[in-house]
Amino acid sequence: MAVEQQYLLSSLPLVIDLGKQQRKKLKNLKRGKGSLMLEVNEALNEIQARMGNDIAGKQLVPVVFLYEKKRRKSRNGLSLPFLPPFMP
């Protein structure tokens, strides 16, 4: 039972929030280059240092998710940022 609990705790994913980034940096990250890739590698190195001998014989594989928030559609069909002078 202790082995199962230890396995469950060690298999939890690590989430790194890189925040809002420029398109060019994201393209470089997809190619495995650039400052964001360095940040991901630093996080992996930190995990390896924390786990010490527990990670011997194991390989860490980073999985990176990129997402965009979709803009909400307006209910009235018009998406003007202002009201023209002729509209009350």
N, C-alpha and C positions, 0 to 999 in steps of 0.2 A: 504494500500500500504506500509506503514511503517513496518507493521508486516511481510510482505513478504520479504522486504529487510533485516530485522533483522534475519529472518529465514535463508535466503540464506547465510548471513555472518557467522552465528553460525554453519552452517552445513558443512563448508569447512573442508577438512581433514587436519590433521597435519602430516607432513612428517619428520621423524627423520632419518638422514643418519648416520648409525653406521660405515661406512667405511669398508675396507677390514678386514676380521676377520679370525681367525683360525677355522678349521673344528670342533675341540672339543668345542669351545665356541658356534658355531652355533648349534651343537647337544644339548648342554645344554639349549640354548634358545628355541629350539623346545620342550624341555621337561618342560619349564617354570622355569628353574633354572639358576644359574650362574650370572656372572657380566653383561652380556648384558641384561638379564631380569631386573636386578636392574636399569640399565640405562633407560630402557623403563618405569619402574615404577616411576622413578624420573621425567621423562617427563610428565607422567600422573598426578602426584602430582602437578607439576608446573602449568599445565593447570587448574586443579581444583582450585588452589590458585588464578590464574588470573581471572577466571570466577566468583568466589565468590558465591553470592546467585543465580546467573543465572543457576547454575548447580543443584540446589536443586531438588531432585526427579528424577534425570537422572543418567544413568550409562554410563561410558566411556568404550568402548571396544577396546583394541589395536588390530590392524591388522598388521602383520609383513610380508613383502615380502622379500624373499631371491632370489638373482639372480646371475648368472654367465655370463660373456661375452664369447661368443663362439669364438674360434680361427678361423681366416679367412683361407680358403683353398688356397693353392698356385695355380696359374694358370698352371704351367708347370707339376704339378703332383709330383714333388720332393720337399720334405721339409727338405733338409739337411741344417744344420746351417753353413756349409762351403763348399767350392769346393774342391774336392780331387785333389791332385797334377797332376794326369794324365788328368784332364779336363781343357781345356783352359778357 
